Amino acid sequence: MPTIEIPVTSPRPRLRTYLAAGYALLIVYASLSPFTGWREQGLEFSAVLAAPLLQTYTLFDAVVNLLAYIPFGLLLGLELRARSGATWSVLLATLAGLALSTAMEYTQMYLPVRTSSNLDLLTNSIGALSGALLAVSIAPRAWFALHLADWRTRLFHAGADADFGLALVALWIFAQINPSLPMLGNVFISEAARPPFTAVPHEPFDWLESVAVLLNLLMKGALLLTLLRQRRNAVVVLVLILCAVALAKFIAAAALLKSWALLLWLNGEAMLGIFAGILLLAAASRLQHAWLTRFAALVTLAWLAVAQWLLDSGAPSTAMRLYQWHYGHLLNYNGLSQTVALVFPFLMLGYLWRIRER
């Protein structure tokens, strides 16, 4: 792949800032969840750092902690590379990852359900370094520095508000790829295991779940309508995003769930809601901007009411029987998905308020 020797600048630097800051918040949540039982345990952080590296070692822990910090190093490295040289970008992004991991490991000493580990600190730092090196390697390439930026400018509106909206799109996608949630749903799957090749027990069709899926899709579709320069592309872009989410969901299910639970996230309620939502989104694309923002706000409030008060999403632990592993990371991920689903509509309403007069 050819490279170009030009100063790496970004016409949309705030998008990278939003993504890096948002991902840091996700790390904080996953590291400190469930945020209960705080107390002094008589531990010294120096003793944690001096402990044998393999004292609390598991391969799964090492891989998860390494992978968790690669996106942070990548996003922060891209943001820094747009402002400084490659060496400083790698150094500062790695130090930021080290500082964040140190803060999390230190704080975990006050949570009895969490374990502070110097190996976690090491693998997190290596992950941040790997992400930063990846950032400085792709930042000067033509497809990233020119073509990707040009594609973003042609497809979406410019400005800080649009950058915040695109960050919301990324946040929505992150919450949706959880394989223990139905497609566009928020109710954790808690179906009990059954022997293979046995008849699936009949369950009544849940129309309320279809309504929740419909509203969730319309909320995301309305967000895309406010971001796209050409509204006629909204349905196509939304379908592509849904296909990408479905593929990621299937891969996550194949890697994490038991074989009998591989396709439980795909149900009739979700399919009906998606089909109806796409039709309504095509009609909503003809609304003027003022009416579109009102429509988006109404849909967001309706989804919040249905998902949080009419449907019982259940505790994140209810879906743990679906997983073939039972590491605490998976329970934290379920809790994180639930929290993102709760916070997202409020962020969406704030975004709509900011763009109401655009």
C-alpha positions in Angstrom: 0.0 0.0 0.0 1.6 3.3 -1.0 2.3 6.0 1.6 2.3 9.8 1.2 4.8 12.1 2.8 2.6 14.9 3.9 1.8 16.3 7.3 -1.0 14.3 8.8 -3.9 16.5 9.6 -7.5 15.7 10.2 -10.4 18.0 9.2 -12.6 16.2 11.7 -10.4 15.8 14.8 -13.2 15.8 17.3 -14.6 12.5 16.1 -11.3 10.8 17.2 -11.5 12.7 20.5 -15.0 11.6 21.2 -14.2 8.0 20.3 -11.1 7.9 22.5 -12.8 9.5 25.4 -15.8 7.3 25.1 -13.7 4.2 24.9 -11.8 5.3 28.0 -15.1 5.5 29.9 -16.0 2.0 28.7 -12.7 0.7 30.1 -13.5 2.5 33.4 -16.9 0.9 33.6 -15.7 -2.6 32.7 -12.8 -2.3 35.2 -14.8 -1.1 38.2 -18.2 -2.8 37.7 -20.3 -3.5 39.7 -19.3 -0.3 41.7 -20.4 -1.8 45.1 -18.7 -3.0 48.3 -16.0 -0.4 48.4 -13.7 -0.8 51.4 -10.1 -0.8 52.5 -8.7 -4.3 52.3 -5.2 -3.6 53.7 -3.4 -3.9 50.4 -0.4 -2.0 49.3 -0.1 -1.1 45.6 3.7 -1.6 45.8 3.0 -5.2 46.9 0.8 -5.7 43.8 3.5 -4.5 41.5 6.1 -6.6 43.2 4.1 -9.8 43.2 5.1 -12.7 40.9 3.8 -12.0 37.4 2.1 -15.4 37.0 0.5 -15.4 40.4 -3.0 -14.6 39.1 -2.3 -15.6 35.5 -4.8 -17.1 33.1 -4.4 -17.1 29.3 -7.9 -15.7 28.9 -7.2 -12.8 31.2 -4.0 -11.9 29.4 -5.7 -12.0 26.0 -8.7 -10.0 27.1 -6.6 -7.3 28.8 -4.3 -7.1 25.8 -7.1 -6.7 23.3 -9.1 -4.3 25.5 -6.5 -1.6 25.3 -5.5 -1.9 21.6 -8.5 0.2 20.5 -7.7 2.8 23.1 -4.1 3.1 21.9 -5.3 3.2 18.3 -7.9 5.9 18.8 -5.6 8.0 21.0 -2.7 7.4 18.7 -4.6 8.7 15.7 -5.7 11.8 17.6 -2.2 12.5 18.7 -0.7 11.8 15.3 -2.9 14.5 13.8 -1.2 17.0 16.0 2.4 15.7 16.6 5.1 13.3 15.2 5.0 9.6 15.2 7.4 9.1 18.1 5.6 11.4 20.4 2.3 9.9 19.4 3.4 6.4 20.3 5.0 7.5 23.6 2.1 9.6 24.8 -0.6 7.1 23.8 1.3 4.3 25.6 1.8 6.4 28.7 -1.9 7.3 28.7 -2.7 3.6 28.5 -0.3 2.9 31.3 -1.8 5.7 33.4 -5.3 4.5 32.8 -4.5 0.9 33.6 -2.6 1.9 36.7 -5.5 4.0 38.0 -7.9 1.0 37.4 -5.6 -1.5 39.1 -5.1 0.8 42.0 -8.9 1.5 42.4 -9.6 -2.2 42.2 -7.8 -2.7 45.5 -10.9 -1.2 47.1 -13.3 -3.6 45.4 -13.4 -7.1 47.0 -15.0 -8.6 43.9 -12.0 -7.4 41.7 -8.4 -8.4 41.8 -5.5 -6.0 41.2 -2.7 -7.6 39.1 0.6 -6.4 37.7 0.1 -8.8 34.8 -3.0 -6.9 33.9 -1.0 -3.7 34.0 1.6 -5.2 31.8 -0.8 -6.6 29.2 -2.9 -3.4 29.1 0.3 -1.3 28.5 1.3 -3.7 25.7 -2.1 -3.4 24.2 -2.0 0.4 24.3 1.5 0.3 22.7 0.3 -2.1 20.0 -2.6 0.2 19.2 -0.4 3.3 19.1 2.0 1.6 16.7 -0.9 0.6 14.5 -2.1 4.2 14.5 1.1 5.7 13.3 1.5 3.0 10.7 -1.9 3.7 9.1 -2.2 7.5 9.7 0.1 8.6 6.7 -1.3 6.1 4.2 -3.3 7.5 1.3 -6.4 5.5 1.9 -6.7 6.8 5.5 -5.3 10.4 5.3 -7.0 11.3 2.0 -9.6 8.8 0.8 -11.3 8.0 4.1 -11.5 11.6 5.1 -12.9 12.5 1.7 -15.4 9.7 1.9 -16.5 10.9 5.3 -16.9 14.5 4.1 -18.9 13.5 1.0 -21.3 11.2 2.9 -21.9 13.0 6.2 -22.4 16.6 7.4 -19.4 18.4 8.7 -18.9 19.9 12.2 -18.6 19.0 15.8 -22.3 18.0 16.1 -21.9 15.5 13.2 -18.8 14.1 14.8 -20.7 13.6 18.1 -23.5 11.9 16.1 -21.0 9.5 14.4 -19.6 8.7 17.8 -23.2 7.8 18.9 -23.4 5.5 15.9 -20.2 3.7 17.0 -21.6 3.5 20.6 -24.9 2.0 19.4 -23.0 -0.6 17.3 -20.9 -1.6 20.3 -23.9 -2.3 22.4 -25.6 -4.3 19.6 -22.9 -6.9 19.0 -23.5 -8.6 22.4 -24.7 -12.1 21.4 -26.7 -12.5 24.5 -29.1 -9.8 23.4 -31.6 -10.3 20.6 -31.1 -8.4 17.3 -31.9 -4.7 18.2 -33.4 -5.9 21.5 -32.6 -5.1 25.0 -33.9 -8.2 26.9 -31.2 -10.6 27.8 -31.8 -14.1 26.5 -32.2 -16.5 29.4 -33.5 -19.6 27.7 -32.5 -22.8 29.5 -30.3 -25.4 27.9 -32.0 -28.4 26.2 -30.8 -31.6 24.6 -30.0 -31.3 20.9 -32.5 -32.5 18.3 -35.4 -31.9 20.6 -38.5 -29.9 19.7 -38.3 -26.2 20.7 -41.1 -25.4 23.1 -43.7 -23.1 21.7 -43.6 -19.5 23.1 -46.2 -16.8 22.4 -45.2 -14.1 20.0 -44.1 -11.0 22.0 -45.5 -8.0 20.1 -44.0 -5.6 22.7 -40.6 -6.9 21.9 -41.2 -6.2 18.2 -42.3 -2.7 19.1 -39.0 -2.2 21.0 -37.0 -3.4 18.0 -39.0 -1.2 15.7 -38.4 1.9 17.9 -34.7 1.0 18.3 -34.2 0.8 14.6 -36.1 4.1 14.0 -34.0 5.8 16.6 -30.8 4.7 14.9 -32.3 5.5 11.4 -33.4 9.0 12.5 -29.8 9.6 13.7 -28.5 8.6 10.3 -31.0 10.9 8.6 -29.6 13.9 10.5 -26.0 12.9 9.7 -26.2 12.0 6.0 -25.9 14.7 3.3 -28.2 12.7 1.0 -31.1 11.2 2.9 -31.9 8.8 0.2 -28.8 6.8 1.3 -30.2 6.3 4.8 -31.9 3.0 4.3 -28.9 1.6 2.4 -26.5 2.7 5.1 -28.7 1.4 7.8 -29.0 -2.0 6.1 -25.2 -2.2 5.7 -24.8 -1.4 9.4 -27.3 -4.1 10.4 -25.6 -6.6 8.2 -22.2 -5.7 9.8 -23.8 -6.0 13.3 -25.4 -9.3 12.4 -22.1 -10.7 11.2 -20.3 -9.5 14.3 -23.0 -10.9 16.5 -22.8 -14.3 14.8 -19.0 -14.4 15.2 -19.3 -13.4 18.8 -21.9 -16.0 19.4 -19.8 -18.7 17.7 -16.8 -17.8 19.9 -18.6 -17.2 23.2 -22.0 -19.0 23.3 -22.8 -22.7 23.7 -23.7 -24.5 20.4 -27.4 -24.7 21.2 -27.6 -20.9 21.8 -25.8 -19.9 18.6 -28.8 -18.3 16.8 -31.0 -17.4 19.8 -30.3 -13.7 19.1 -32.2 -14.0 15.8 -36.0 -14.3 16.4 -39.3 -13.5 14.7 -40.0 -10.5 16.8 -36.7 -8.9 15.7 -37.3 -9.6 12.1 -40.8 -8.1 12.1 -39.6 -5.0 13.9 -36.7 -4.6 11.5 -38.9 -5.0 8.4 -41.5 -2.5 9.7 -38.8 -0.1 10.8 -37.1 0.1 7.4 -40.4 0.9 5.8 -41.2 3.7 8.3 -37.7 5.0 8.0 -38.1 5.4 4.2 -41.2 7.5 4.8 -39.5 9.6 7.6 -36.7 10.5 5.2 -39.1 12.9 3.4 -39.6 15.0 6.6 -38.2 18.5 6.8 -35.3 19.0 9.3 -37.5 20.5 12.1 -40.1 17.7 11.8 -37.3 15.1 11.6 -35.7 16.2 14.9 -39.2 16.1 16.5 -39.8 12.6 15.1 -36.4 11.4 16.3 -37.0 12.8 19.8 -40.5 11.2 19.9 -39.1 7.8 18.8 -36.3 8.0 21.3 -38.7 8.8 24.2 -41.0 6.0 23.1 -38.1 3.5 23.0 -36.9 4.6 26.4 -40.4 4.1 27.8 -40.9 0.7 26.2 -37.5 -0.7 26.8 -36.9 0.5 30.4 -40.4 0.5 31.9 -42.6 -1.9 29.9 -40.1 -4.6 29.1 -38.1 -6.2 31.9 -34.5 -6.5 30.5 -33.5 -8.7 33.4 -30.2 -8.8 35.1 -27.0 -9.3 33.1 -26.4 -12.5 35.0 -29.5 -14.1 33.5 -27.7 -14.7 30.2 -24.6 -16.3 31.7 -25.9 -19.8 31.1 -25.7 -19.2 27.4 -21.9 -18.8 27.5 -19.5 -21.6 27.2 -17.1 -19.7 29.5 -18.0 -18.1 32.8 -15.3 -15.5 33.2 -16.2 -12.3 35.0 -15.4 -10.3 31.9 -18.5 -11.6 30.2 -20.7 -10.6 33.1 -19.1 -7.1 33.0 -19.7 -7.0 29.2 -23.4 -7.7 29.7 -23.6 -5.1 32.3 -21.8 -2.6 30.0 -24.2 -3.4 27.2 -27.2 -2.8 29.5 -25.7 0.5 30.7 -25.0 1.7 27.1 -28.6 0.9 26.2 -29.8 3.0 29.1 -27.5 6.0 28.5 -27.8 6.1 24.7 -31.3 7.6 24.4 -30.3 10.5 26.8 -27.2 11.2 24.6 -29.4 11.0 21.6 -31.8 13.6 23.0 -28.9 15.9 23.9 -27.6 15.5 20.3 -31.1 16.3 18.9 -31.3 19.4 21.1 -27.9 20.7 19.7 -28.9 20.3 16.1 -32.6 21.4 16.4 -31.9 24.7 14.5 -29.3 23.4 12.0 
